[in-house]
Amino acid sequence: MGIIAPWNELIGRMVQIQHHGHTIRTGYVEEVTDSADALWIAAHGIDRRALYEKAQGHTALPVVESERSSR
């Protein structure tokens, strides 16, 4: 699992979105708000584009390359 990074550095990266310690979504960060308080995860397959906010208790953890290739 990646370390916590500023959200404005995650555009284009694969992340795990967690809520209260549970992974609820994995995907690519498409956009981040100017304040870096919210981000959009790109649509993929049946999963729609989704907005996640820090104020709602979400965290975004970058997925490192070795984790992606081992799945």
DRENPA-358064 format. One record per residue (C-alpha): chain; x, y, z. Coordinates in pm, 1 decimal. Each point is the difference from the previous one (the first is absolute). Example, Ala and Ser with C-alpha at 12.3 -4.5 7.8 and 13.67 -1.06 7.14 Angstrom:
! DRENPA-358064
<A,<1230.0,-450.0,780.0>>
<A,<137.0,344.0,-66.0>>
This chain:
! DRENPA-358064
<A,<0.0,0.0,0.0>>
<A,<119.4,349.3,-71.4>>
<A,<55.7,270.6,253.1>>
<A,<-234.4,292.5,49.0>>
<A,<80.0,266.9,-259.5>>
<A,<-144.2,345.8,-63.0>>
<A,<-305.3,-49.1,-218.5>>
<A,<115.0,257.1,-255.3>>
<A,<296.3,-231.3,-77.3>>
<A,<-222.7,-298.0,-84.1>>
<A,<-143.0,100.7,-338.8>>
<A,<44.5,-290.4,-241.0>>
<A,<104.1,-244.1,273.2>>
<A,<-170.9,-318.7,115.1>>
<A,<-127.0,35.6,357.3>>
<A,<-205.2,-182.5,256.9>>
<A,<-278.1,210.8,146.1>>
<A,<-59.1,-85.4,362.7>>
<A,<-278.1,100.1,234.9>>
<A,<54.1,-59.7,370.9>>
<A,<283.1,-243.1,-78.9>>
<A,<-190.1,-210.2,-255.1>>
<A,<83.4,1.3,-371.7>>
<A,<-313.4,96.8,-190.1>>
<A,<140.4,66.5,-348.0>>
<A,<317.5,-34.4,-202.6>>
<A,<54.2,207.3,-309.9>>
<A,<181.3,277.1,-180.2>>
<A,<-20.5,357.3,126.6>>
<A,<-143.8,207.0,-282.4>>
<A,<-22.1,344.0,163.4>>
<A,<67.0,169.0,333.4>>
<A,<-158.7,322.2,121.1>>
<A,<223.0,308.7,27.6>>
<A,<-20.6,-24.3,378.9>>
<A,<96.6,-371.8,-16.7>>
<A,<-294.6,-83.4,227.2>>
<A,<-178.5,-220.4,-253.3>>
<A,<89.8,-221.0,-294.4>>
<A,<-171.0,-179.9,-285.5>>
<A,<67.0,-366.8,-75.1>>
<A,<-39.8,-79.6,-370.0>>
<A,<-278.9,-226.2,-122.3>>
<A,<106.1,-357.3,-72.2>>
<A,<-221.2,-286.7,-111.8>>
<A,<-326.5,19.1,192.5>>
<A,<144.1,241.8,258.1>>
<A,<-101.1,357.6,-71.8>>
<A,<218.2,303.9,44.4>>
<A,<-14.0,86.0,368.4>>
<A,<85.5,290.4,228.2>>
<A,<164.2,-59.5,338.2>>
<A,<53.1,268.4,263.5>>
<A,<237.7,21.7,294.8>>
<A,<-276.2,166.1,204.1>>
<A,<-205.8,-319.1,-36.0>>
<A,<282.0,-208.3,150.5>>
<A,<155.1,-131.3,-321.5>>
<A,<371.2,-61.5,-44.8>>
<A,<186.8,-79.3,-322.0>>
<A,<299.1,-231.6,10.0>>
<A,<218.9,-35.0,-310.5>>
<A,<36.2,-356.9,-126.2>>
<A,<364.5,-83.9,-65.0>>
<A,<95.0,-180.2,-321.4>>
<A,<95.7,-327.4,171.2>>
<A,<-347.0,-24.7,157.2>>
<A,<-171.6,55.3,-334.0>>
<A,<199.8,-267.3,-182.0>>
<A,<-51.4,-262.6,273.8>>
<A,<-380.3,5.3,-30.6>>
